[in-house]
Amino acid sequence: MSKSAKSDPAADPLIPLFKSIGLSQAKAQEAVKSPKSAAILKDIIEKHSLLSRGLDEKQAGLVVTLAVTLAKSEGVGEQERQYVISRIADGKLKSVDQVTAAVKYAETHKVPIDGGEFDKECGIDFTITPAELHEQVTKYITTNALPGWASLGPTISALKGTPELRWANPLDVKNAVDKMFTETFGPKEASKPKGKEPKKDAKHAPAKGKASEATVEDSAAARKSVFEEGFLGQLHKPGENPQINPRLREAHLAATGGNVWTRFPPEPNGYLHIGHSKAIFVNFGYAAYHGGKCYLRYDDTNPEKEEARYFESILEMVRWLGFEPWKITYSSDYFSELYGLAVELIKRDKAYVCHCTQEEIKADRGEKRGQPRPCIHRNRPISESLTEFEAMKNGKYRPKEANLRMKQDLEDGNPQMWDLTAYRVLETPHHRTHDKWKIYPTYDFTHCLVDSFENISHSLCTTEFIASRQSYEWLCDAVEVYKPRQSEYGRLNLEGTIMSKRKIAALVDNGHVSGWDDPRLYTLIALRRRGVPPGAIISFVSTLGVSTAASNIEIARFEQTVRQYLEGTAPRLLMVLHPLKVTIENLPEDYVLMVEKPLHPKVPELGTSKIPFTRTIYIEADDFRLEDSKDYFRLAPGKTVGLFGAPYPITYVSHKTDPTTGEVMELVCKLENDGTAKKPKAFIQWVAEHAPSGSPVRVDETRIFHRLFKSDRPTGDAADIQPNSLEVVKGALVEVGFWPLAKLSIENARKEAKARTEKAHKENAMDEKPDDDTPHVTSEQLVGKECVRFQGLRVAYVALDKDARVACLDEPANVPAARKQGDYLILNRIVSLKEDSGKAA
């Protein structure tokens, strides 16, 4: 792009070329903004004779979509590109989603392309009759134990994600589900709780973004097929995993009663991220679906990297996502038993003490040659290894001077069988056992044995541990203990972000983000702070399914799930991000009308709020322009516009400008209250000035988060960081209904958290630990300021930030909510109302 074109996009020489295929001036200008996609679009136009194709504006727009998608794609050849272009030109590919699917198909399929398969994958000429749609919906609802109308949203999302309905009209799907729910559960009104107290509960539940069991249970019930189909549906039944001795199986079944027992075993050396939400969902969800039990087990065998904050955060995030551990345990609970089995392994001549250096061990394990060789200590006498192992335990050796290694099978082709380390010397005090131990077991030694101790029926982990399954089973059999079955599923990855603890730590240390909970990150504490409801995360994970393939998902898909979840649950308040003052000249100075408006037009259970309408109001600055046009329906000279919830529209009269900048500072309008005005074509949000009622609520900071990285597969390099990923808007205004909503949200969150925590202590085996070095299950873990979330009408979904100061949230219930001295309001944008393509690229 030339220098003049950069200063004036309309002057770019590519604009005429792009317009020649049917793009409007605005669309052509937009298309030149990305040099890479613009170059591809130019190439497409010139090489494929698009000027002679007679494309309409919609088809031209799809060609632009194709260029943008190709700019992010790899491996689409020229002939495959030609095929996709031809399907756009002949009117077969009709939507952005279809073009995106076509590019993905072309990445893995070369010409000659199977037209029938291509059409099926891209939804070309997709048709489904009302009877067929009804059949699909009926089949889903009858095969899943849905609890009622609470599962409506998750059911619609799940059906849209099925291959059979991927290309169905979303409105048709929704209507079919609504009809079936009405037939199954009765009218929606009849399903509402009756009475004063239940009505209050129904009113507050969605508003506070509830993170409790009900949310997760509804979601799990609506999507339980993930536990009975595919990878999880094919898992063995308890007791079917083979044992070296039948008595081990019998003892296991006696302990579990033949039920499913699983565990979530995180290392307490960092904060959990979005990928862990899948592991939590799989382990806790699979056990719950089968009426079993799930441990939260900290794999605390490396005191050099473990910190108390990680222990606490892990428990908090598991519970925040809606799950309650049956027991909270630690690998360190079993240090004595593990040591005893290590001694037994030596006695069976299946382990030996090695004094090689780290470099020698790596060489022996074939690091450079690809083939292992025996360690010089491998055949030392058993008695000698027992003596040396005792010396290791008693502190005779410093780190790396001695290791206990398993004597496995060097002839095996699996490196996990090449004499793995079982114990090493560490001098760092342990978080729980302090200075008691000088030696610590490795993951490879600990994990399978603790699974055995805890009678785990299904040891579920991600596919990077496939090779470890052989050593897992070898060790259990070597010491003749119960052998759980390890099964591996694909991990969850989000494109456009990083999950490496090391790389996130570097971002924090270098000041690129404010901390591990910076809302631009995808750690769970960051997503919570941003205001993402836990139920939305569970909904997202459950719709992805579970298989052995890794899930590499675009951020846009995750955000769309959050958006859909909030659409039906978040109350709506009038909000103006960039206020422009409006004086209504035909209203008196003291005029005030209290307007009652619903908090959600489609969810009456959320209740209403009362707001003032006065002579002075504020509208969004973008809702007024001096230059009118035929396709512009908001406020402009000579135009009338409606105000959401207000009794009458307003008409522009005049405006005032800043004498220095020429910027419009104030509008003068008149209220069309004489009954002669036509119904306006557009309605805009507004907030009134009315000091007696505390209106408007002034927001000190509204933080808008854009993608942190430029690329879809970031490495964490500073050069890949978006320079303006955090946008802070000061001075936004919100209707006065914010105060009672905020207070009620927190009050109800606390009530529910208390009840849920009491239930967890009563029903589960989470005994309190005798010391203060371990986290406890408390109601405070479930309550944060992010519970205050709402949709700023026509603006975004937002939530209160943890650093906001709102004194009324801690006042008694009978004290009216209002702004107090010292309050400082910070709102975080959870997600935009529709996909934000402006800064996500």
N, C-alpha and C positions, 0 to 999 in steps of 0.2 A: 504494500500500500504506500502511495506517495505521501510526502509531507503534507501537501494540501489536503489530501484525502483524509489523513488522520485528524486534521483540525476540522474538516467538514466532511462527514461520511457520505453526504449526498453527492460529493464531487468525485467519488471513487470511480475510476474508469470501468469497473466491472458492473456498475449499476445498470447501464443500458443493456448489457448482455443478459443479466439476470431478469430484467423486466421483459426481455424479448420472449421468454418462455411462458409468460403469464403471471409473473409476480407483480404485486403492487409496489409502489415506490417505498413504502414503509418496510415491506417484507424483504425487498432487495437490499435496502440499507442494513437491515438486521443480518442478512446473509453474509455481508462482507466483513462483519465485525471479527469473525474468527478466520485468520489467514489460512489455516490448514484446511478447514472445511470449505472455505471459499475457493481454494485452489482445486479441490476435488470437484466441486460443483462446476467450475469453469471447464475442467477436463471432461466431465460427463456431458455437458452441453455441446462441446465441440466434437468429441469423438463419437457421440451417439445421435447426432443430427436431431437434437430436440427441437430446434427451431421449426422443423417441418412436421413435427408430430401433432401440432395443434392442441397442446395441453390446456386445460382450463386452470383457473387459479388454485383450486384444491390440489390437482395433480402436480402443479408446479411446486406447491408447498411440500408435497410428499417427496419430490425429488430433492428439495433442500434437506428434509429429514434424512433421506438416504445419504446425502453427502456428510451430514453431521455424524451419523452412525458409523459410516465408513472411516471417518477420521479417528474414531475410537476403536475401530476393529482391526483385526489382524488376519491375513490369509484369505481375503476375498479376491479372487482372480478377475481378470478383465472379462472373460467369457461369462463368469457367474454374475458379475456386475451387470453385464448386458441383459442377462436373463431377468434380473430383478427390475431393471428399468423398463423392459418390455411389458412386464406385468403391471407396472404402474400406468404406463401409457395406454394399455388396453382396458384399463378401468377395473382390473381384478383386485389389485391392492388398493384399498380404499381408506385406510386409517394409519395413523402413526404406529400403533401397536403391530399392525400387520407388516409394515415395512421393517420394523425392528426385528420381528420374528423371521422375516425373509433374509435379512443380513446374517442372523445367527445360523440359519439353515445353510446359507451359501458358504459360511466359514468352514463347514465340515463336509459339504457335498459338492463335488466337482461335476462339470458337464460330462456327459449328457445327464441333465437333472430329471429325475422322475417327477413328471408334472403332477400326477395324482398325489404323491406323497408330499410334494411341496405345497399344493393347495390345502391339504389337510393340516399341515403344520402351521400354515399362515392363516387359516380360517377363511380361505377363499370360497365364495358361494356357500358358506355355512348356513344351514337352515335347520330349524328344529320346530316341530309342531307343538301347539299348546299341550296336546296329549303326551308327547314325548317329554316335554319339560315337566309336566305334572308327574310323570312316572319317575323321572330322576329325583325330583324333590321328595316324592313319597318314599322312594327307596332309601334315601339318606335319613329321613326323619324316623322311619320305622326301624332302621338298623342301628340307631343311636339313641341312647336313653337321655333324651333332652328333658331338662327340668321345667321348661315352660317358656313364657315370653322373654325371660331374661336372656335366653340364648339366641334370640332372633338375629342380632347383628353378627355374632360369630358363625351362625349357620349360613347366612347369606355369603359371608366372606369365604367360608369353606367350600361352598358349592361353586362360587365363581372361580375358585382355584382348581377345580377338577377338570381333567382333560375334556370330558364330555360337554362342559358348559363354559369352557374358557372363552369361546367366541360368541356366546349367547348375549342377547341384549340385556344389560344389567337391570334395566327397569322391569323387563319381563321376568327375570329371575326373582327380583324382590317381590313383585306382585304374586308370583306363584307361591313363594314361601309364606307371605302374609296370609294368603288364602288357606294354605295347609295348616298353619299355626292356628288360625281361627277355627278350622274344623276339628283340630286335635285338642286345643286347650280352651276353646271358647273365646268370646270377644275379648279384646285386650283390656277394655275397661273392667270386665268382670274379674280379670286376674289381678287387679290392683288391690292392695291391702285396704281393709275398711277400718274406720275408727280413727280417732285423733292421733294416738301414738304411732300406729303403723304408718299413717300418712306422713308424719314427720320423718320417720325413717326413710320412706321412699323418696321424700323430698331431698334429703341431704346426701343420700348415698352416692349418686353419680357426681354431685358437685364437688365432693372432696376427693375425687379420684381414687376410689377405694382400692386398697391393696390387699384386701383380706381374702379369706378362704372362699367366700361366695363368688368373687370375680373369677378366681382360678377354677373353682368347681364348675361354674357355668361354662367356662371356656373348655375345660377338659371334657365335660359331658358332651358339648356340642361337637368336639373333634375327637372323640375317643377312638374313632376308627384308626387313628394313627397307631394305637396300641394293639390293634388286632389285625392289621394288614401290613404288608411289606416286611421290612427288616424286623420290627418288633413283634409282628404277628407270627413270624417263623421261629422265634426263640424256643428253646427247649422248655419243657415243664419242670417244675422243681423236682429234683431227684433223678432226672434223666441224664444228668452229667455223669459220665463213667468215673468209677473210683478204683484205686488199686486194691482195696479190700472192701467187701460188701458191708462190713460193720460200720465203716465210715459213712456210707450213705444212710444207713439206718439211724445212726446217731444224729446226723444232720436233719433228717426228716422229723425225728423226735423233737429236736430243738425248735424247728420252725413250724411244726404242725403241717408241713407240706405247702406252706405259703411262700410267696415271692418276697425275698429280702434283698434289697439293693443298698448302695451307698453312694454318696457324692463325696469324693476324696480330694479336695483342693490342697495345694501346697500354700501355707500361709506366708508366702514371700512376695505378695503383691496384691493389687486390687483386682477383683473379678471384672471381666469385660463382657460385651454382648455375646461373644462365642460361648461363654460359660452358661448363659441362660439356656442354651440348648441342652447342655449336660445336666443342668438342674431339672429342666422339664422332663428329660428322658428318664433320669433315675427316680426322681420323686413321683413323676406322673405314672411311670410303668408300675411301680409298687402300689400306688393308690388305686390304679385301675383294676388291679388284681386283688385288692383287699389286703395287700401286704404292708411291709414296713421299710423305711429308708433311713439309714444313718447319715448324719453329717459327721464325716471323719476327717480331722485335720491330719494331713501327712507331714507331721512335724519332725522330720529326721535330719534337718539341716539347720542347726541353730545359727549358723553364720549369716543366714539371709532372712530369718523369721523375726517379725516384730509384732508387738501386741496389737497395733492398729489394724494389721491385716487379719488377725483372728477375729477381732470385733466386727470389722467390715464384712467379712465373709458371712458370718451368721446373720448380720443385719440384711444383707442383700438376698439371702435365701428366703428369709421371712418376708421381706418387702415384696418379693415376687409371688408370695402367697402360699409358701410351703412351710410346714412345721416338721422338723426332724423328729423321728421316733426317739433316737438317742443322739447325743453329741459326744463323740469319742475322739481319741487322739492315738496316733501310732505310738506315741510315747507311753500310753497306758500299758503297752505290751512289751516294753523294753526288756523286762526280766524274762518273759517267755521267749522273746526273739533271741536273746542271748543263750538261753538254754537250748534252743534248736540249732543255733550256730555250733555249739559244743557237740551236739548230737551229730551234726553234719560232718564235723571233723572225725568223730569216733567211727563214722561209717566210711571213712576215707573218701569223702566227697567234698572236702574243703581243705585248704592249706594256707598257712601264713606265708606271705610273700614280702621280701625286703627290696624288691627291684625299685628303681626310680620310675617316675611317671613316664619318662621317655622310653625306658626299657619295656614297661608294660605295654605301651602303645605299639612298640615294635613287635613284641611277642604276639600281640593280638592282630598282627597283619595290617597295621594302619597304612603302610606304604606298599606292601607286597600283595595284600589281598588274601594272604594265607597265614593262619596262625602257626606258632611253634610253641613247644612246651616251655614253661617257665622253669628256670634252674631249681626253683624250690618246690616244684610240683610233686615230686616223689619223696619229699622229706618224711621221716617217720611220723606216724600219728601222734605219738607221745610228744614229739618235739613241737608240732603245731599246736597241741593243747597247751603246752608250757608257754609258747610264744604268744598265743592268744590271750592267756591269762595275764601275761606281762603287758600286752597292749591295753587291756582293761584296767590294769593298775597304774597306768601312766608312765611306763618305762620308755615308751617311744613318743617322739614328736610327730606332728602331721607329716604324712608321706614317707615316713621311715618304715612303716609296716602296714600291711593290708591283709585282710582275710579274703581269699578268693575261692570261689566255688570251682570244684573240679568237675567240669562238664564234659563235652564231647568235641574235641578239636577237629575231628574228622567231619563234623556236620557242616553243611553249607551255610548255616545261619549264624551270623556273628554274635547273636544273643546267646549262643552256646559255647563261646570261646572264653571260658573261665572268667565270668563277670566278678566284679568286686562285691563282696557281701558286707564287709565292715571296714571302716577307715577311722583313723585317729583324728579327733578335732578337739581343740582346746577352748573353743568358745562356750561359755555357759549356756545351758538350754533354758528356754523360756519357762518351762514347767519343772524340769528335774534339776535345774541349776547345775551344781558341780558334781553331781552324783556319778555321771558317766564321762569317761574319757574317749569312749569309742561309740560310734553311731552306725546303725545299719543303713544300707543304701535303699533306694526305691526298689531296685530289682529283687532285693532280699525281703524287704518289708511288705510290699504291697500284697503279694499273693498270700503270704502267711497271715496277715491281719484279716484279709478277706476270709480266710479259713477259720480263724478264731471267731469271727463274727457271723459265721454260717451264712455268708452271702450266697444266694442262689443264682444270681445273675450279675456278673462283674462286667458292667457296660462301660466301654471306653472308646476313644476315637481311633481312627485307622492307623495313626502313626505308631500304635502299640501292637500292630499285628504280629511283627517279628518277635515281640516279647511274650506272646502267648506260649511259645514252646518252652522258654525258660521258666515261665510262670508254672506251667504244669510239671516240668521236670523237678522243680524244687519241692513242690507239694508232695510228689511221689517219693522223692529222695528221703524225706523225713517221715513219710507215711502219715500224712494228715489229710483231712477232708480237702478235696480239690474242687473249688468253684469253677464254673465255666466262664471264660472271658470271651466276650463278643464285641466286635468293633463296628462303629457306625461313622459316617462322614461328619467332619466338624463343620461348624458354621463360620463363614468369613464374610465380612462386608467389604465391598469394593470402596475405594476412596478414603479408607482410614487404616490405622495400624493398631495392632493388638499386642505387639511385643512389649513386654514389661521394660526391657532395656531401652527400647526406642522411645517409649512414652516418658521414661525417667529422664532421658536426654532432652526431650521437649520441655519438661518441667524445669530441669536444671538450667537450661539456656534461656529461660524466660519466654519461650514461644507460646506457652499456655500458662494459666495462673496456678495450676495444680492438677492433681489426678482427677479432681471432680470438675475441671473446666468443661462446660457444656458442649464445647466443640469436639470433645473426645467421645469415645464409645465404651468407656468403662461404665459399669452399672451405676457407680456413685455419680458419674457425670450425667448419665441419662436421667437419673432420679432428680438431680439438682435442676436440670433443664425443665423438668415437669412432665416427662413422659410417664404415662400411667403404667404401672406394672402389668395390668391386664392387657394392655396393648402389646407389650413385649411377648407375653405368653401367647396371645393371639397370632402374632407374627411367626413365632417359632413353630407353633402347632400346625399352621397352614403349610409350612415348608415340607413337612413329612420327614421321615427318618429312613435313610438308606445308607449303603456303604460309600456312596459318592459324596464328595465334599459339596457344600452349598456355598457358592460364590454369588452373593446377592448384591444388587445395586442399592445404594443408600436410598434412592428414590422409592424403591419398593417398600423399604422399612418405613419411611416417612408416610407413605400412602396408607399403610396399615394403621399407623398412629392417628392419622387424619380421620380415617373411617371410624376408628374406635371413639375418638373424641366427638365426632359429629353428632352422635346420638346420646352422649352422656354429659358433655360439658355445658353448663349454663351460659347464656349469652348476655353480655353487658355492652352498652354503648361505649365506644372508645374512639378517641380522636388522637392519632399519632402526631400529626403536625397541625396544631390548632390555627384556625383563621377566624377572627372575631366577626360576628354578624350582629348588627343592631336592627331589630324589627321596629320600624318607625311608627307603625300604627298601633303599637301597644304602649300602654302607660308605663312609667318607670317602675311602679310598684306591682305590676301585673305578675301573678304566679298561678299556674294551673298544675296541680299534682296529677301526673299521668301514671296509671298502673299498667305495666307491660309484663308479658310472660317472660320468664327466664329462658324458655325454649319453646318455640311455636309448636313443635311436634311432641313435646314431652311435658304435658301439663303438671305431672307429678313434681316437677322441679319448682313449681310455685311462681310467684311474681315479685316484681320490685316496683317501688314508687319513686318517681323522679320528677323534679320540677321542670316546667316549661315557662320561660320568662322572656322579657324583652331582649336580653343579651344571651346569645348562644354562641357556641363554637362549632365549626364544621371542619372537615379535613381540607387542608390547603389544596390538595389535588382534585377536590370536587368543584373547584372554580377555575375557569380560564377566561381570559379576555377575548380570545379569538374563538368564535363559535364554528361548528361544522355540522353537517347533516347527520353524521354518525355519533355525535356527542349529545348526551341527554341530561347531563348534570348542569350545574349552575353556570350561567354565562349572561352577559348583558342581554336583557330582554327575555330571559328564560325563567320558567317556573320549575321548581323541583320539590318533591315530597320529602318529608322528614319521618324516619322510622318512629312509629308510635305517637307522633304528634297529631293533633286533630285536623290541622290544615297545612297545605303547602305554602311555600314562600316564593316570592318573585323578586328578582334583582331590580334595584332602583339606581344605586350608584356605588362607587367605591372610593376609598382613600388610599393614597400611596405614600411611601416613605420619600421625602423630598431629596434625600441623598442617593438612595439606591434605585428608586422607582418601583420597589417591590410593593405589591398590594398588601396593605396592613389591616384593612377593615372593609367589610361590606355593609351597605345599607339596603335592607330588603323590606318588603311589606307582606303581611300575613293575608293570604287569600281566604278570608273568613266570611265573605258575603254570599257564598254559595254559587258563584258564577264561574269559578275556575274549573277547567277540565281536569280530569284525573291525570296527574303527572306521569311521564314515561319512566322516571327514575326516582328512587328513594335513597337518601343518604343518611349517614349517622350524624349525631350531634350531641352536644352536652351543654347544659344550661349553666349560667352564672347565677347562683342563689346562695349567698352567705349563710342565711339562717338554717338551711338544711345541710350545709357543708359541701354544696355542689359548686364547682366540679371537684373530683378527687384528682389531685395533681401528682403525677408519677415522676419521681426524680430521675429515674433511669429506666429505659426500656432497652433491653439488650437483645440484639438480633444476631443469630449465629449462622454464618455461611460455612461452606465446606472449608476445612482447614488446609487441605492439599489440592493442588491443581490436577494431579494425575489420579487415575482409577486404581493404580497399584503403587502407592507411595512407599518409599523406603525410609522416610523420616528425615531426609536431607533438608537443610534449611532452604535451599534453592527451590524446593517443591512446595513451600508453604505459601498460601495465599496471603498477600499483604493486607487485605481488608476483610479478614474472616470474621472479625468482631465489629459490629456496628452499634454504637450507643446513641440512642435518641433521648434527649432531655426535654421534659416539659409536656409529655403526653397527658391527656385528660381522660378520665373514666367516670361513668355515672356514679352517683352516690350510693347506688345499690351494692357497690363493691364492699363496703364496710360490713353490713350484716352477713353477706355471703362469705366473706373471709372468716369472720368469727364463727359462724355456724359450721363451716368446713372443718376448722381445727377442733372445735368442741366435739363434733360427731366422730372425727378421726380418733380422738383420744378415748371416747367411750367404746368404740369398736375395738381399738387396740387392746384396751384393758380386758374386755370380754374374751377376745381371741387368745390373749396370753394366758389368762386364767384357765381357759379350756385346754390349751397346749400343755400346761403343767399338770393338769388333772388327767389327761388321756394318754400322754406320752411318758417315756421313762427318762426324762431329762432331769436327773437328780442334780441339785446344786453342788458345785465343786467346793471343796473345803478351803480353797485359797482364792486370792484376788487376781491371779495371773491368767485366768481363763474367762471368756465372755459368758454372760448369763442371758437367758431369754427374758426380755423386759418389754413392756408396752411402749416405752419411749422409742424403741427401734423402728416402730411402724409409723411414727408421726413426725412429719417435717413440714416446713412452710410451703413446700411444693404441693401439699394437699389443696392449697388454694389455687385452683386453676379454672379458667373460663375462656370462652371465645369472645375476643374483642370484635364486635360485629363489623364485618367487612375488613378487618385488619389482620388478625391471626389468632391462634390459640396461644395463650400465655399462662404463666404460673409465677407465683411469688418466689423470689430467690431467697436462699438461706441467709444471706447477709442483710436482708431487708429488716428494718426496725418498725414493728407494728405493735404498739403497746397494748391495744385493745384485745389482741389475741390471748393475752394472759389474764384478762380481767374476768370477774365472775359473769355467769351467763345472764344475770338480770341487769347488768350495766350496759346501756346502749353503746353500740360500736360507733366510733368516730375517730378522726385523726387527733393525735396527741402531740404535745410539744416533744420534739426530738425524733419523731417518726421520720423514716427515710424509706420511700417505696422504690423497690427494684423489681421489675418484671422481666422474666425471660421468655422469649418467644420459643414455644415448644416446637411448633411447626407452622408453616404458612397454610392459608386456607386452600391453596392449590399448589401444584408443583412449582417451585421457584427455579426457573431456568436461567434467571439473570446472572446469579453469582455462583451457581453450582457447577458451572463448566470450568 
